[in-house]
Amino acid sequence: MEKLLVLSLVISVLYIFTKIVEMKYVDKQMKPFRNVLRESVVVFLSSFVGLFAGFMLQGNVSDFMNVMTNTKSFSPNDTQVFTGEPEF
């Protein structure tokens, strides 16, 4: 969870930096910093939700991609076979 927060914070700080550079050199007109801060909060929240969903679905997505690319991969721990004598 801490990794997600730090990564989202880095993304939003980079957004603020690029937005300030854009306003200063490209637009040559500075907007109120309050608007930039509001946009960066939206960037922070959207990046956090996206990263959270990505990390939660990481195993499912890799399994799906293995099926789509016809990659033969399995875990021996997942596939267990009973080879002993039945006890009934």
VOFI-990437 format. One line per field, with one value per atom (N, C-alpha, C): residue in one letter; atom name; chain; x, y, z; residue number from 1. Coordinates in nm, 2 decimals. Example, Ala and Ser with C-alpha at 12.3 -4.5 7.8 and 13.67 -1.06 7.14 Angstrom:
// residues 2
aa A, A, A, S, S, S
at N, CA, C, N, CA, C
ch A, A, A, A, A, A
x 1.32, 1.23, 1.32, 1.28, 1.37, 1.29
y -0.57, -0.45, -0.33, -0.22, -0.11, 0.00
z 0.78, 0.78, 0.78, 0.71, 0.71, 0.79
i 1, 1, 1, 2, 2, 2
//
This chain:
// residues 88
aa M, M, M, E, E, E, K, K, K, L, L, L, L, L, L, V, V, V, L, L, L, S, S, S, L, L, L, V, V, V, I, I, I, S, S, S, V, V, V, L, L, L, Y, Y, Y, I, I, I, F, F, F, T, T, T, K, K, K, I, I, I, V, V, V, E, E, E, M, M, M, K, K, K, Y, Y, Y, V, V, V, D, D, D, K, K, K, Q, Q, Q, M, M, M, K, K, K, P, P, P, F, F, F, R, R, R, N, N, N, V, V, V, L, L, L, R, R, R, E, E, E, S, S, S, V, V, V, V, V, V, V, V, V, F, F, F, L, L, L, S, S, S, S, S, S, F, F, F, V, V, V, G, G, G, L, L, L, F, F, F, A, A, A, G, G, G, F, F, F, M, M, M, L, L, L, Q, Q, Q, G, G, G, N, N, N, V, V, V, S, S, S, D, D, D, F, F, F, M, M, M, N, N, N, V, V, V, M, M, M, T, T, T, N, N, N, T, T, T, K, K, K, S, S, S, F, F, F, S, S, S, P, P, P, N, N, N, D, D, D, T, T, T, Q, Q, Q, V, V, V, F, F, F, T, T, T, G, G, G, E, E, E, P, P, P, E, E, E, F, F, F
at N, CA, C, N, CA, C, N, CA, C, N, CA, C, N, CA, C, N, CA, C, N, CA, C, N, CA, C, N, CA, C, N, CA, C, N, CA, C, N, CA, C, N, CA, C, N, CA, C, N, CA, C, N, CA, C, N, CA, C, N, CA, C, N, CA, C, N, CA, C, N, CA, C, N, CA, C, N, CA, C, N, CA, C, N, CA, C, N, CA, C, N, CA, C, N, CA, C, N, CA, C, N, CA, C, N, CA, C, N, CA, C, N, CA, C, N, CA, C, N, CA, C, N, CA, C, N, CA, C, N, CA, C, N, CA, C, N, CA, C, N, CA, C, N, CA, C, N, CA, C, N, CA, C, N, CA, C, N, CA, C, N, CA, C, N, CA, C, N, CA, C, N, CA, C, N, CA, C, N, CA, C, N, CA, C, N, CA, C, N, CA, C, N, CA, C, N, CA, C, N, CA, C, N, CA, C, N, CA, C, N, CA, C, N, CA, C, N, CA, C, N, CA, C, N, CA, C, N, CA, C, N, CA, C, N, CA, C, N, CA, C, N, CA, C, N, CA, C, N, CA, C, N, CA, C, N, CA, C, N, CA, C, N, CA, C, N, CA, C, N, CA, C, N, CA, C, N, CA, C, N, CA, C, N, CA, C, N, CA, C, N, CA, C, N, CA, C, N, CA, C, N, CA, C, N, CA, C
ch A, A, A, A, A, A, A, A, A, A, A, A, A, A, A, A, A, A, A, A, A, A, A, A, A, A, A, A, A, A, A, A, A, A, A, A, A, A, A, A, A, A, A, A, A, A, A, A, A, A, A, A, A, A, A, A, A, A, A, A, A, A, A, A, A, A, A, A, A, A, A, A, A, A, A, A, A, A, A, A, A, A, A, A, A, A, A, A, A, A, A, A, A, A, A, A, A, A, A, A, A, A, A, A, A, A, A, A, A, A, A, A, A, A, A, A, A, A, A, A, A, A, A, A, A, A, A, A, A, A, A, A, A, A, A, A, A, A, A, A, A, A, A, A, A, A, A, A, A, A, A, A, A, A, A, A, A, A, A, A, A, A, A, A, A, A, A, A, A, A, A, A, A, A, A, A, A, A, A, A, A, A, A, A, A, A, A, A, A, A, A, A, A, A, A, A, A, A, A, A, A, A, A, A, A, A, A, A, A, A, A, A, A, A, A, A, A, A, A, A, A, A, A, A, A, A, A, A, A, A, A, A, A, A, A, A, A, A, A, A, A, A, A, A, A, A, A, A, A, A, A, A, A, A, A, A, A, A, A, A, A, A, A, A
x 0.08, 0.00, 0.09, 0.20, 0.29, 0.35, 0.38, 0.43, 0.34, 0.21, 0.11, 0.10, 0.10, 0.09, 0.21, 0.33, 0.45, 0.46, 0.42, 0.42, 0.31, 0.20, 0.10, 0.14, 0.21, 0.26, 0.37, 0.46, 0.56, 0.49, 0.39, 0.32, 0.26, 0.19, 0.13, 0.23, 0.34, 0.45, 0.51, 0.53, 0.57, 0.47, 0.34, 0.23, 0.24, 0.26, 0.27, 0.39, 0.50, 0.62, 0.60, 0.54, 0.52, 0.41, 0.32, 0.21, 0.27, 0.36, 0.42, 0.51, 0.59, 0.67, 0.59, 0.48, 0.39, 0.33, 0.29, 0.23, 0.34, 0.46, 0.56, 0.62, 0.65, 0.72, 0.63, 0.52, 0.44, 0.33, 0.25, 0.13, 0.17, 0.28, 0.33, 0.22, 0.14, 0.04, 0.02, 0.04, 0.02, -0.12, -0.17, -0.30, -0.29, -0.40, -0.39, -0.34, -0.25, -0.19, -0.30, -0.41, -0.52, -0.58, -0.59, -0.64, -0.54, -0.41, -0.31, -0.31, -0.33, -0.33, -0.46, -0.57, -0.69, -0.67, -0.61, -0.59, -0.49, -0.39, -0.30, -0.36, -0.46, -0.53, -0.61, -0.67, -0.74, -0.64, -0.52, -0.42, -0.38, -0.36, -0.32, -0.42, -0.55, -0.65, -0.67, -0.67, -0.68, -0.56, -0.44, -0.33, -0.33, -0.37, -0.38, -0.48, -0.60, -0.70, -0.65, -0.59, -0.54, -0.43, -0.34, -0.23, -0.29, -0.38, -0.44, -0.51, -0.59, -0.65, -0.55, -0.45, -0.34, -0.27, -0.24, -0.18, -0.27, -0.40, -0.49, -0.52, -0.52, -0.54, -0.42, -0.31, -0.18, -0.18, -0.21, -0.21, -0.31, -0.43, -0.54, -0.50, -0.44, -0.40, -0.29, -0.19, -0.09, -0.14, -0.24, -0.30, -0.38, -0.45, -0.52, -0.43, -0.32, -0.22, -0.15, -0.13, -0.08, -0.17, -0.30, -0.40, -0.40, -0.40, -0.41, -0.29, -0.17, -0.05, -0.01, -0.09, -0.07, 0.06, 0.10, 0.22, 0.19, 0.27, 0.25, 0.32, 0.24, 0.30, 0.20, 0.25, 0.17, 0.26, 0.20, 0.27, 0.25, 0.35, 0.33, 0.26, 0.27, 0.20, 0.05, 0.01, -0.14, -0.20, -0.12, -0.17, -0.12, -0.21, -0.18, -0.26, -0.20, -0.26, -0.25, -0.36, -0.36, -0.31, -0.20, -0.14, -0.14, -0.19, -0.19, -0.31, -0.31, -0.42, -0.54, -0.66, -0.78, -0.81, -0.86, -0.88, -1.03, -1.10, -1.24, -1.27
y -0.12, 0.00, 0.13, 0.12, 0.23, 0.26, 0.15, 0.17, 0.24, 0.21, 0.27, 0.42, 0.45, 0.59, 0.67, 0.62, 0.69, 0.70, 0.60, 0.61, 0.71, 0.71, 0.81, 0.95, 0.97, 1.10, 1.14, 1.05, 1.09, 1.13, 1.06, 1.09, 1.23, 1.26, 1.39, 1.50, 1.48, 1.58, 1.61, 1.50, 1.52, 1.59, 1.57, 1.64, 1.79, 1.82, 1.96, 2.03, 1.96, 2.02, 2.04, 1.94, 1.96, 2.07, 2.08, 2.18, 2.32, 2.34, 2.47, 2.50, 2.41, 2.43, 2.47, 2.40, 2.43, 2.57, 2.61, 2.74, 2.85, 2.82, 2.92, 2.94, 2.83, 2.84, 2.83, 2.75, 2.72, 2.82, 2.83, 2.92, 3.07, 3.08, 3.21, 3.29, 3.22, 3.28, 3.18, 3.24, 3.15, 3.15, 3.03, 3.01, 3.01, 3.03, 3.02, 2.89, 2.89, 2.76, 2.67, 2.73, 2.65, 2.55, 2.60, 2.51, 2.40, 2.43, 2.33, 2.23, 2.27, 2.18, 2.09, 2.15, 2.07, 1.96, 2.00, 1.90, 1.79, 1.83, 1.73, 1.63, 1.68, 1.59, 1.49, 1.53, 1.44, 1.34, 1.38, 1.29, 1.19, 1.24, 1.15, 1.04, 1.08, 0.98, 0.88, 0.93, 0.84, 0.75, 0.80, 0.71, 0.61, 0.65, 0.55, 0.44, 0.48, 0.38, 0.29, 0.34, 0.26, 0.17, 0.21, 0.13, 0.02, 0.06, -0.04, -0.15, -0.11, -0.21, -0.30, -0.24, -0.32, -0.42, -0.38, -0.47, -0.58, -0.55, -0.65, -0.75, -0.71, -0.80, -0.86, -0.84, -0.88, -1.03, -1.11, -1.26, -1.30, -1.24, -1.27, -1.23, -1.11, -1.06, -1.15, -1.19, -1.27, -1.41, -1.47, -1.59, -1.57, -1.46, -1.44, -1.42, -1.35, -1.33, -1.46, -1.55, -1.68, -1.76, -1.75, -1.82, -1.76, -1.63, -1.56, -1.58, -1.59, -1.61, -1.75, -1.84, -1.99, -2.02, -1.96, -1.99, -2.10, -2.20, -2.32, -2.29, -2.25, -2.23, -2.28, -2.35, -2.40, -2.41, -2.41, -2.42, -2.56, -2.64, -2.77, -2.77, -2.67, -2.66, -2.65, -2.59, -2.58, -2.71, -2.79, -2.91, -3.03, -3.08, -3.19, -3.31, -3.43, -3.55, -3.65, -3.72, -3.82, -3.95, -4.01, -4.13, -4.25, -4.23, -4.34, -4.43, -4.53, -4.62, -4.56, -4.58, -4.52, -4.59, -4.52, -4.57, -4.60, -4.64, -4.68, -4.82
z 0.00, 0.00, 0.00, 0.07, 0.08, -0.06, -0.13, -0.27, -0.36, -0.35, -0.43, -0.40, -0.27, -0.23, -0.28, -0.26, -0.30, -0.46, -0.53, -0.67, -0.72, -0.66, -0.70, -0.66, -0.55, -0.52, -0.62, -0.66, -0.76, -0.89, -0.93, -1.05, -1.04, -0.93, -0.92, -0.91, -0.85, -0.84, -0.98, -1.06, -1.19, -1.28, -1.25, -1.32, -1.29, -1.16, -1.12, -1.19, -1.19, -1.25, -1.40, -1.47, -1.61, -1.64, -1.56, -1.58, -1.56, -1.46, -1.44, -1.55, -1.60, -1.72, -1.84, -1.86, -1.97, -1.96, -1.84, -1.83, -1.85, -1.80, -1.81, -1.95, -2.02, -2.14, -2.27, -2.26, -2.37, -2.38, -2.27, -2.27, -2.24, -2.17, -2.12, -2.05, -1.98, -1.89, -1.78, -1.66, -1.54, -1.49, -1.46, -1.40, -1.25, -1.18, -1.04, -0.99, -0.89, -0.84, -0.78, -0.74, -0.68, -0.79, -0.91, -1.02, -1.05, -1.05, -1.07, -0.96, -0.84, -0.72, -0.73, -0.77, -0.78, -0.89, -1.00, -1.11, -1.06, -0.98, -0.93, -0.83, -0.76, -0.67, -0.75, -0.86, -0.95, -1.01, -1.05, -1.10, -1.00, -0.87, -0.76, -0.74, -0.73, -0.70, -0.82, -0.94, -1.06, -1.07, -1.04, -1.05, -0.94, -0.82, -0.71, -0.74, -0.79, -0.82, -0.93, -1.03, -1.14, -1.10, -1.02, -0.97, -0.88, -0.79, -0.70, -0.78, -0.88, -0.96, -1.04, -1.08, -1.15, -1.06, -0.94, -0.85, -0.80, -0.79, -0.74, -0.85, -0.98, -1.09, -1.15, -1.09, -1.15, -1.19, -1.09, -1.12, -1.23, -1.22, -1.31, -1.46, -1.47, -1.60, -1.66, -1.58, -1.63, -1.67, -1.60, -1.64, -1.77, -1.78, -1.90, -2.02, -2.00, -2.11, -2.15, -2.06, -2.09, -2.18, -2.15, -2.23, -2.37, -2.38, -2.51, -2.60, -2.54, -2.61, -2.62, -2.57, -2.58, -2.51, -2.40, -2.33, -2.23, -2.23, -2.14, -2.01, -1.91, -1.78, -1.68, -1.58, -1.47, -1.35, -1.24, -1.11, -1.06, -1.03, -0.98, -0.85, -0.77, -0.64, -0.66, -0.77, -0.80, -0.85, -0.93, -0.99, -0.90, -0.82, -0.73, -0.77, -0.77, -0.81, -0.70, -0.67, -0.56, -0.63, -0.58, -0.64, -0.54, -0.42, -0.32, -0.34, -0.25, -0.24, -0.18, -0.23, -0.17, -0.04, 0.06, 0.19, 0.22, 0.12, 0.14, 0.11
i 1, 1, 1, 2, 2, 2, 3, 3, 3, 4, 4, 4, 5, 5, 5, 6, 6, 6, 7, 7, 7, 8, 8, 8, 9, 9, 9, 10, 10, 10, 11, 11, 11, 12, 12, 12, 13, 13, 13, 14, 14, 14, 15, 15, 15, 16, 16, 16, 17, 17, 17, 18, 18, 18, 19, 19, 19, 20, 20, 20, 21, 21, 21, 22, 22, 22, 23, 23, 23, 24, 24, 24, 25, 25, 25, 26, 26, 26, 27, 27, 27, 28, 28, 28, 29, 29, 29, 30, 30, 30, 31, 31, 31, 32, 32, 32, 33, 33, 33, 34, 34, 34, 35, 35, 35, 36, 36, 36, 37, 37, 37, 38, 38, 38, 39, 39, 39, 40, 40, 40, 41, 41, 41, 42, 42, 42, 43, 43, 43, 44, 44, 44, 45, 45, 45, 46, 46, 46, 47, 47, 47, 48, 48, 48, 49, 49, 49, 50, 50, 50, 51, 51, 51, 52, 52, 52, 53, 53, 53, 54, 54, 54, 55, 55, 55, 56, 56, 56, 57, 57, 57, 58, 58, 58, 59, 59, 59, 60, 60, 60, 61, 61, 61, 62, 62, 62, 63, 63, 63, 64, 64, 64, 65, 65, 65, 66, 66, 66, 67, 67, 67, 68, 68, 68, 69, 69, 69, 70, 70, 70, 71, 71, 71, 72, 72, 72, 73, 73, 73, 74, 74, 74, 75, 75, 75, 76, 76, 76, 77, 77, 77, 78, 78, 78, 79, 79, 79, 80, 80, 80, 81, 81, 81, 82, 82, 82, 83, 83, 83, 84, 84, 84, 85, 85, 85, 86, 86, 86, 87, 87, 87, 88, 88, 88
//
